[in-house]
Amino acid sequence: MENNNQNLKFTTNINCSGCISKVRPHLDNADGVCHWDVDTTSKEKILTVASKGITAEEIVELVKKAGFKIELLNLQN
């Protein structure tokens, strides 16, 4: 069986614990999300999602539904 677990990183405008609490139910209840975290101390407010099958596009939709801006972080130099 193919292992499609991966860490996906996004820039967002999720910048405080209040914002995190608004997005939490969307990400916690999503199929294919193992774990997620937002680095609110970084300028880009990096959201890291440990994916177990969920796509970057699906994560973008969930976060937009919660009312936040989100973009896939391009990890290539």
Beta strands, then each sheet from edge to edge (+ up, - down):
strand 1: 5-12
strand 2: 33-39
strand 3: 46-52
strand 4: 70-72
sheet 1: 2+ 3- 1+ 4-
end
